[in-house]
């Protein structure tokens, strides 16, 4: 990387892929990335390792705990978003 910035910010999955290719040493922060663990950007969200860290669009590991929200019968009272 020619400019050698102090940090790289990537705001999408494609931008993070380019940043990862550009440098393995410059700290990189991401937001708006879809499943960074599955895509191999970080080893896990709690301890990402390497030079990349950030915020995912969705935390896939908690998806199962929200499955009850979709399983309600028709006409049932829906829980608030705080419950889902």
ZINOR-V534360 format. One record per backbone hydrogen bond with DSSP energy under -0.5 kcal/mol. NH is the residue of the N-H (numbers start at 1). CO is the residue of the C=O. If there is no record, write none. Layout:
BEGIN
nh:co
NH:CO
NH:CO
END
This chain:
BEGIN
nh:co
8:27
10:29
13:32
16:12
17:13
18:14
19:15
20:16
21:17
22:18
23:19
27:6
28:51
29:8
30:53
31:10
32:55
33:55
35:33
39:35
40:37
41:36
42:36
43:48
52:49
53:28
55:30
57:33
60:58
62:59
63:60
65:62
66:62
66:63
67:64
69:66
70:66
70:67
71:67
72:69
76:73
83:80
84:80
END
